[in-house]
Amino acid sequence: MTDPCWRTAFASVIGTSHTKSGSPCQDTGGCRVVTASNGTEVLVAAVSDGAGTAARSEAGSALTVHRFLHDFAEAVGHDPTLASIDVAFVREWIKSINCAIADQASEEGHETRDYACTLLGAIVGTTGSVYVQIGDGAIVVSTEEPGEYSWIFWPQHGEYANTTNFITQERVVESLLFETGSAVPEIALFTDGIERLVLDLSARTVHSPSFAPIFAWLASIGPDRTDGQSPALAAYLASQHVNSRTDDDKTLVMATRVSPPASVG
């Protein structure tokens, strides 16, 4: 049974390798719950991982996520059915974000490629969902089997290690992954920093026990509409348990509308 009220949490945490090198966290993530024109709640979520070799990739990821949340929240506010958010709409949006990146690059004296970053985005309403991805990381959703999860797109890994696609590259629309589906009660988006913790890369499956307890915790807390990072989720991503397995930046966005467990009286 689901509750129409979304409970959300997100956090981006710098990797230990970046702490040692003095580099900034190049990840950005966020989500918004939009009250549409028909009174229903629509979730808009996005994460982005800045390219490690790009001089201003942290600015690229921040601009990409913030624009995605703003622009798609505005779209679903007028159309809670999500019908207007088709592949043509997304392609036009990609053109617009690249124009915005180019403008910022010009103002700051950089090249557009200096802002290279990935994009994973999701919009989930009461009757349908839309997913977009360029690059690595993944979007995971709940299945009909309780406590089990599956991926929407497998991470885009290049021919060589640590290579992927970025939103600023030429002919980027050829790398765009786009899919629509039914509404889901639970969803997580994450950058490649935690891929090996939550995905079985050889079997190409989701390690569901990594997500189940976090979703259970999220269902038990009240809705958070502050648009700020979750201290609890940030503490988990910065924990020794996680850092012992990855030294990369880590971003995780999670949302559930599963009813919280009934209290024992």
C-alpha atoms as a printed R data frame, in Angstrom:
    type eleno elety resid chain resno      x       y       z
1   ATOM     1    CA   MET     A     1  0.000   0.000   0.000
2   ATOM     2    CA   THR     A     2  1.308   3.443  -0.841
3   ATOM     3    CA   ASP     A     3  0.863   6.893   0.577
4   ATOM     4    CA   PRO     A     4  0.579   9.807  -1.899
5   ATOM     5    CA   CYS     A     5  2.963  11.843   0.249
6   ATOM     6    CA   TRP     A     6  6.569  11.582  -0.909
7   ATOM     7    CA   ARG     A     7  9.364  11.290   1.657
8   ATOM     8    CA   THR     A     8 12.719  12.268   0.223
9   ATOM     9    CA   ALA     A     9 16.386  12.487   1.163
10  ATOM    10    CA   PHE     A    10 19.517  13.356  -0.778
11  ATOM    11    CA   ALA     A    11 23.193  14.029  -0.115
12  ATOM    12    CA   SER     A    12 26.466  14.588  -1.950
13  ATOM    13    CA   VAL     A    13 29.689  13.757  -0.104
14  ATOM    14    CA   ILE     A    14 33.256  14.393  -1.203
15  ATOM    15    CA   GLY     A    15 35.425  11.352  -1.842
16  ATOM    16    CA   THR     A    16 38.548  10.676   0.194
17  ATOM    17    CA   SER     A    17 40.713  10.937  -2.940
18  ATOM    18    CA   HIS     A    18 39.452  14.474  -3.524
19  ATOM    19    CA   THR     A    19 40.011  15.384   0.112
20  ATOM    20    CA   LYS     A    20 43.631  14.266  -0.172
21  ATOM    21    CA   SER     A    21 44.207  16.126  -3.438
22  ATOM    22    CA   GLY     A    22 42.399  19.274  -2.327
23  ATOM    23    CA   SER     A    23 39.861  18.947  -5.137
24  ATOM    24    CA   PRO     A    24 36.224  19.963  -4.619
25  ATOM    25    CA   CYS     A    25 33.298  17.579  -4.606
26  ATOM    26    CA   GLN     A    26 32.258  17.380  -8.260
27  ATOM    27    CA   ASP     A    27 28.889  15.681  -7.606
28  ATOM    28    CA   THR     A    28 25.505  17.358  -7.255
29  ATOM    29    CA   GLY     A    29 22.111  15.884  -6.429
30  ATOM    30    CA   GLY     A    30 18.682  17.063  -5.458
31  ATOM    31    CA   CYS     A    31 14.939  16.526  -5.653
32  ATOM    32    CA   ARG     A    32 11.693  18.437  -5.412
33  ATOM    33    CA   VAL     A    33  8.103  17.427  -4.741
34  ATOM    34    CA   VAL     A    34  5.798  19.496  -6.911
35  ATOM    35    CA   THR     A    35  2.108  20.001  -6.248
36  ATOM    36    CA   ALA     A    36  0.636  19.835  -9.732
37  ATOM    37    CA   SER     A    37 -2.379  21.712 -11.034
38  ATOM    38    CA   ASN     A    38 -4.679  18.792 -10.137
39  ATOM    39    CA   GLY     A    39 -3.413  18.706  -6.532
40  ATOM    40    CA   THR     A    40 -1.310  15.555  -6.887
41  ATOM    41    CA   GLU     A    41  2.346  15.281  -5.914
42  ATOM    42    CA   VAL     A    42  4.998  14.750  -8.585
43  ATOM    43    CA   LEU     A    43  8.595  13.907  -7.754
44  ATOM    44    CA   VAL     A    44 11.413  15.523  -9.754
45  ATOM    45    CA   ALA     A    45 14.927  14.220  -8.987
46  ATOM    46    CA   ALA     A    46 18.377  14.484 -10.553
47  ATOM    47    CA   VAL     A    47 22.041  13.693  -9.935
48  ATOM    48    CA   SER     A    48 25.164  14.683 -11.856
49  ATOM    49    CA   ASP     A    49 28.823  13.692 -11.632
50  ATOM    50    CA   GLY     A    50 31.389  16.184 -12.889
51  ATOM    51    CA   ALA     A    51 34.197  14.796 -15.031
52  ATOM    52    CA   GLY     A    52 37.328  14.357 -12.948
53  ATOM    53    CA   THR     A    53 39.570  15.901 -15.608
54  ATOM    54    CA   ALA     A    54 37.357  18.935 -16.313
55  ATOM    55    CA   ALA     A    55 38.468  22.144 -14.587
56  ATOM    56    CA   ARG     A    56 34.983  23.404 -13.678
57  ATOM    57    CA   SER     A    57 32.971  20.202 -13.648
58  ATOM    58    CA   GLU     A    58 31.583  20.887 -10.170
59  ATOM    59    CA   ALA     A    59 29.975  24.040 -11.584
60  ATOM    60    CA   GLY     A    60 28.672  22.061 -14.557
61  ATOM    61    CA   SER     A    61 27.030  19.440 -12.372
62  ATOM    62    CA   ALA     A    62 25.501  22.063 -10.079
63  ATOM    63    CA   LEU     A    63 24.051  24.081 -12.966
64  ATOM    64    CA   THR     A    64 22.720  20.947 -14.681
65  ATOM    65    CA   VAL     A    65 20.927  19.617 -11.603
66  ATOM    66    CA   HIS     A    66 19.518  22.971 -10.538
67  ATOM    67    CA   ARG     A    67 18.191  23.702 -14.034
68  ATOM    68    CA   PHE     A    68 16.722  20.200 -14.359
69  ATOM    69    CA   LEU     A    69 14.846  20.532 -11.069
70  ATOM    70    CA   HIS     A    70 13.561  24.000 -11.934
71  ATOM    71    CA   ASP     A    71 12.595  23.389 -15.547
72  ATOM    72    CA   PHE     A    72 10.997  19.971 -15.123
73  ATOM    73    CA   ALA     A    73  9.189  21.025 -11.948
74  ATOM    74    CA   GLU     A    74  7.683  23.871 -13.957
75  ATOM    75    CA   ALA     A    75  6.657  21.461 -16.725
76  ATOM    76    CA   VAL     A    76  4.922  18.956 -14.449
77  ATOM    77    CA   GLY     A    77  3.197  21.705 -12.518
78  ATOM    78    CA   HIS     A    78  1.188  22.356 -15.674
79  ATOM    79    CA   ASP     A    79  0.983  18.747 -16.858
80  ATOM    80    CA   PRO     A    80  0.818  16.142 -14.059
81  ATOM    81    CA   THR     A    81  0.190  13.404 -16.660
82  ATOM    82    CA   LEU     A    82  3.808  13.908 -17.863
83  ATOM    83    CA   ALA     A    83  2.577  13.439 -21.442
84  ATOM    84    CA   SER     A    84  4.330  16.599 -22.612
85  ATOM    85    CA   ILE     A    85  7.709  15.367 -21.340
86  ATOM    86    CA   ASP     A    86  8.604  13.259 -24.355
87  ATOM    87    CA   VAL     A    87 11.989  12.606 -25.939
88  ATOM    88    CA   ALA     A    88 11.678  15.727 -28.119
89  ATOM    89    CA   PHE     A    89 11.083  17.858 -24.995
90  ATOM    90    CA   VAL     A    90 14.168  16.382 -23.320
91  ATOM    91    CA   ARG     A    91 16.343  16.903 -26.393
92  ATOM    92    CA   GLU     A    92 15.333  20.566 -26.517
93  ATOM    93    CA   TRP     A    93 16.117  20.869 -22.818
94  ATOM    94    CA   ILE     A    94 19.588  19.395 -23.391
95  ATOM    95    CA   LYS     A    95 20.202  22.062 -26.019
96  ATOM    96    CA   SER     A    96 19.118  24.744 -23.555
97  ATOM    97    CA   ILE     A    97 21.336  23.495 -20.727
98  ATOM    98    CA   ASN     A    98 24.310  23.392 -23.072
99  ATOM    99    CA   CYS     A    99 23.600  26.996 -24.024
100 ATOM   100    CA   ALA     A   100 23.494  27.897 -20.327
101 ATOM   101    CA   ILE     A   101 26.789  26.081 -19.719
102 ATOM   102    CA   ALA     A   102 28.376  27.839 -22.707
103 ATOM   103    CA   ASP     A   103 27.226  31.222 -21.363
104 ATOM   104    CA   GLN     A   104 28.708  30.503 -17.933
105 ATOM   105    CA   ALA     A   105 31.934  29.274 -19.512
106 ATOM   106    CA   SER     A   106 32.215  32.481 -21.518
107 ATOM   107    CA   GLU     A   107 31.622  34.621 -18.426
108 ATOM   108    CA   GLU     A   108 34.263  32.719 -16.440
109 ATOM   109    CA   GLY     A   109 36.859  32.497 -19.204
110 ATOM   110    CA   HIS     A   110 36.620  28.732 -19.720
111 ATOM   111    CA   GLU     A   111 35.692  26.288 -22.457
112 ATOM   112    CA   THR     A   112 32.377  24.434 -22.423
113 ATOM   113    CA   ARG     A   113 34.206  21.109 -22.046
114 ATOM   114    CA   ASP     A   114 35.557  22.343 -18.692
115 ATOM   115    CA   TYR     A   115 32.010  21.856 -17.315
116 ATOM   116    CA   ALA     A   116 31.613  18.247 -18.486
117 ATOM   117    CA   CYS     A   117 29.210  16.207 -16.329
118 ATOM   118    CA   THR     A   118 26.746  13.344 -16.437
119 ATOM   119    CA   LEU     A   119 22.980  13.566 -15.926
120 ATOM   120    CA   LEU     A   120 20.446  11.175 -14.408
121 ATOM   121    CA   GLY     A   121 16.926  12.487 -14.024
122 ATOM   122    CA   ALA     A   122 13.541  11.102 -13.006
123 ATOM   123    CA   ILE     A   123 10.001  12.460 -12.887
124 ATOM   124    CA   VAL     A   124  7.415  10.306 -11.110
125 ATOM   125    CA   GLY     A   125  3.727  11.154 -10.925
126 ATOM   126    CA   THR     A   126  0.678   9.238  -9.748
127 ATOM   127    CA   THR     A   127  0.107   7.423 -13.035
128 ATOM   128    CA   GLY     A   128  3.437   7.443 -14.864
129 ATOM   129    CA   SER     A   129  7.155   8.158 -14.802
130 ATOM   130    CA   VAL     A   130  9.895   9.511 -17.077
131 ATOM   131    CA   TYR     A   131 13.611   8.682 -16.897
132 ATOM   132    CA   VAL     A   132 16.607  10.228 -18.655
133 ATOM   133    CA   GLN     A   133 20.304   9.420 -18.450
134 ATOM   134    CA   ILE     A   134 23.588  10.487 -20.007
135 ATOM   135    CA   GLY     A   135 26.656   8.831 -18.497
136 ATOM   136    CA   ASP     A   136 27.316   6.422 -15.661
137 ATOM   137    CA   GLY     A   137 25.585   5.983 -12.329
138 ATOM   138    CA   ALA     A   138 22.096   4.488 -12.268
139 ATOM   139    CA   ILE     A   139 18.421   4.900 -11.438
140 ATOM   140    CA   VAL     A   140 16.903   2.108  -9.335
141 ATOM   141    CA   VAL     A   141 13.193   1.524  -8.689
142 ATOM   142    CA   SER     A   142 11.158  -0.883  -6.596
143 ATOM   143    CA   THR     A   143  9.606  -3.962  -8.188
144 ATOM   144    CA   GLU     A   144  6.384  -5.826  -7.467
145 ATOM   145    CA   GLU     A   145  8.402  -8.131  -5.200
146 ATOM   146    CA   PRO     A   146  8.683  -6.484  -1.739
147 ATOM   147    CA   GLY     A   147 12.246  -5.451  -0.918
148 ATOM   148    CA   GLU     A   148 13.502  -6.046  -4.461
149 ATOM   149    CA   TYR     A   149 14.785  -3.386  -6.870
150 ATOM   150    CA   SER     A   150 15.752  -3.135 -10.524
151 ATOM   151    CA   TRP     A   151 17.645  -0.623 -12.652
152 ATOM   152    CA   ILE     A   152 16.171   1.552 -15.393
153 ATOM   153    CA   PHE     A   153 19.370   1.990 -17.457
154 ATOM   154    CA   TRP     A   154 22.670   0.227 -16.970
155 ATOM   155    CA   PRO     A   155 25.554   2.704 -16.386
156 ATOM   156    CA   GLN     A   156 27.154   4.001 -19.575
157 ATOM   157    CA   HIS     A   157 30.753   2.852 -19.257
158 ATOM   158    CA   GLY     A   158 33.188   3.632 -22.053
159 ATOM   159    CA   GLU     A   159 35.683   1.382 -23.761
160 ATOM   160    CA   TYR     A   160 38.369   2.386 -21.272
161 ATOM   161    CA   ALA     A   161 38.290   2.542 -17.465
162 ATOM   162    CA   ASN     A   162 36.674   5.621 -15.932
163 ATOM   163    CA   THR     A   163 35.263   6.849 -19.244
164 ATOM   164    CA   THR     A   164 31.631   7.647 -19.929
165 ATOM   165    CA   ASN     A   165 29.396  10.149 -21.739
166 ATOM   166    CA   PHE     A   166 28.885  13.758 -20.704
167 ATOM   167    CA   ILE     A   167 26.118  16.249 -21.377
168 ATOM   168    CA   THR     A   168 28.555  18.745 -22.947
169 ATOM   169    CA   GLN     A   169 29.980  16.420 -25.601
170 ATOM   170    CA   GLU     A   170 29.244  16.813 -29.293
171 ATOM   171    CA   ARG     A   171 26.199  14.902 -30.589
172 ATOM   172    CA   VAL     A   172 25.191  14.229 -26.992
173 ATOM   173    CA   VAL     A   173 21.608  13.398 -27.984
174 ATOM   174    CA   GLU     A   174 22.930  10.178 -29.506
175 ATOM   175    CA   SER     A   175 23.951   9.110 -25.998
176 ATOM   176    CA   LEU     A   176 20.639  10.093 -24.407
177 ATOM   177    CA   LEU     A   177 18.715   7.269 -22.758
178 ATOM   178    CA   PHE     A   178 14.996   7.982 -22.418
179 ATOM   179    CA   GLU     A   179 12.209   5.811 -21.060
180 ATOM   180    CA   THR     A   180  8.685   6.154 -19.733
181 ATOM   181    CA   GLY     A   181  6.910   3.761 -17.414
182 ATOM   182    CA   SER     A   182  4.251   3.308 -14.791
183 ATOM   183    CA   ALA     A   183  4.363   5.128 -11.473
184 ATOM   184    CA   VAL     A   184  6.657   3.602  -8.842
185 ATOM   185    CA   PRO     A   185  6.507   3.910  -5.040
186 ATOM   186    CA   GLU     A   186 10.285   3.907  -4.416
187 ATOM   187    CA   ILE     A   187 13.217   5.280  -6.412
188 ATOM   188    CA   ALA     A   188 16.922   5.975  -5.964
189 ATOM   189    CA   LEU     A   189 19.372   7.846  -8.196
190 ATOM   190    CA   PHE     A   190 23.123   7.732  -7.630
191 ATOM   191    CA   THR     A   191 26.436   8.643  -9.228
192 ATOM   192    CA   ASP     A   192 29.136   6.141 -10.099
193 ATOM   193    CA   GLY     A   193 30.861   6.618  -6.738
194 ATOM   194    CA   ILE     A   194 28.656   3.939  -5.170
195 ATOM   195    CA   GLU     A   195 28.017   1.719  -8.193
196 ATOM   196    CA   ARG     A   196 30.171  -1.096  -6.828
197 ATOM   197    CA   LEU     A   197 28.409  -0.953  -3.464
198 ATOM   198    CA   VAL     A   198 24.880  -1.314  -4.775
199 ATOM   199    CA   LEU     A   199 25.172  -3.006  -8.181
200 ATOM   200    CA   ASP     A   200 26.462  -6.452  -9.080
201 ATOM   201    CA   LEU     A   201 28.462  -5.430 -12.141
202 ATOM   202    CA   SER     A   202 29.082  -8.973 -13.361
203 ATOM   203    CA   ALA     A   203 25.472 -10.167 -13.022
204 ATOM   204    CA   ARG     A   204 24.072  -6.727 -13.990
205 ATOM   205    CA   THR     A   205 21.627  -6.746 -11.089
206 ATOM   206    CA   VAL     A   206 20.817  -4.507  -8.126
207 ATOM   207    CA   HIS     A   207 22.039  -5.536  -4.677
208 ATOM   208    CA   SER     A   208 18.628  -5.005  -3.097
209 ATOM   209    CA   PRO     A   209 19.766  -5.399   0.561
210 ATOM   210    CA   SER     A   210 21.768  -2.180   0.116
211 ATOM   211    CA   PHE     A   211 18.578  -0.209  -0.472
212 ATOM   212    CA   ALA     A   212 15.886  -1.938   1.591
213 ATOM   213    CA   PRO     A   213 16.966  -0.644   5.038
214 ATOM   214    CA   ILE     A   214 17.440   2.926   3.784
215 ATOM   215    CA   PHE     A   215 13.989   2.952   2.198
216 ATOM   216    CA   ALA     A   216 12.541   1.537   5.436
217 ATOM   217    CA   TRP     A   217 14.188   4.387   7.382
218 ATOM   218    CA   LEU     A   218 12.963   6.951   4.867
219 ATOM   219    CA   ALA     A   219  9.373   5.695   5.071
220 ATOM   220    CA   SER     A   220  9.427   6.161   8.842
221 ATOM   221    CA   ILE     A   221 10.361   9.856   8.841
222 ATOM   222    CA   GLY     A   222  8.217  12.868   8.067
223 ATOM   223    CA   PRO     A   223  8.206  14.568   4.656
224 ATOM   224    CA   ASP     A   224 11.083  17.040   4.222
225 ATOM   225    CA   ARG     A   225 10.381  20.027   1.982
226 ATOM   226    CA   THR     A   226 13.414  22.113   2.986
227 ATOM   227    CA   ASP     A   227 15.347  21.323  -0.240
228 ATOM   228    CA   GLY     A   228 18.423  20.715   1.907
229 ATOM   229    CA   GLN     A   229 20.748  17.740   2.201
230 ATOM   230    CA   SER     A   230 19.876  14.961   4.634
231 ATOM   231    CA   PRO     A   231 22.421  14.893   7.491
232 ATOM   232    CA   ALA     A   232 21.677  11.209   8.132
233 ATOM   233    CA   LEU     A   233 22.206  10.212   4.508
234 ATOM   234    CA   ALA     A   234 25.350  12.347   4.293
235 ATOM   235    CA   ALA     A   235 26.718  10.655   7.422
236 ATOM   236    CA   TYR     A   236 26.111   7.246   5.863
237 ATOM   237    CA   LEU     A   237 27.866   8.190   2.611
238 ATOM   238    CA   ALA     A   238 30.815   9.585   4.591
239 ATOM   239    CA   SER     A   239 31.041   6.534   6.883
240 ATOM   240    CA   GLN     A   240 34.039   4.235   7.094
241 ATOM   241    CA   HIS     A   241 31.867   1.426   5.774
242 ATOM   242    CA   VAL     A   242 31.371   3.314   2.495
243 ATOM   243    CA   ASN     A   243 34.778   5.023   2.288
244 ATOM   244    CA   SER     A   244 36.587   1.714   2.729
245 ATOM   245    CA   ARG     A   245 35.058   0.589  -0.578
246 ATOM   246    CA   THR     A   246 35.196   3.774  -2.655
247 ATOM   247    CA   ASP     A   247 37.321   6.922  -2.625
248 ATOM   248    CA   ASP     A   248 35.177   8.775  -5.171
249 ATOM   249    CA   ASP     A   249 32.582  11.494  -4.624
250 ATOM   250    CA   LYS     A   250 29.201   9.980  -3.760
251 ATOM   251    CA   THR     A   251 25.692  11.271  -4.418
252 ATOM   252    CA   LEU     A   252 22.466   9.496  -3.544
253 ATOM   253    CA   VAL     A   253 18.876  10.697  -3.964
254 ATOM   254    CA   MET     A   254 16.089   8.527  -2.523
255 ATOM   255    CA   ALA     A   255 12.327   8.906  -2.423
256 ATOM   256    CA   THR     A   256  9.458   6.736  -1.198
257 ATOM   257    CA   ARG     A   257  5.714   7.026  -0.885
258 ATOM   258    CA   VAL     A   258  5.302   3.674   0.837
259 ATOM   259    CA   SER     A   259  3.227   3.986   3.974
260 ATOM   260    CA   PRO     A   260  5.327   4.067   7.163
261 ATOM   261    CA   PRO     A   261  5.188   0.977   9.355
262 ATOM   262    CA   ALA     A   262  2.190   0.917  11.675
263 ATOM   263    CA   SER     A   263  3.114   1.748  15.246
264 ATOM   264    CA   VAL     A   264  2.786  -0.990  17.818
265 ATOM   265    CA   GLY     A   265  0.269   0.034  20.466
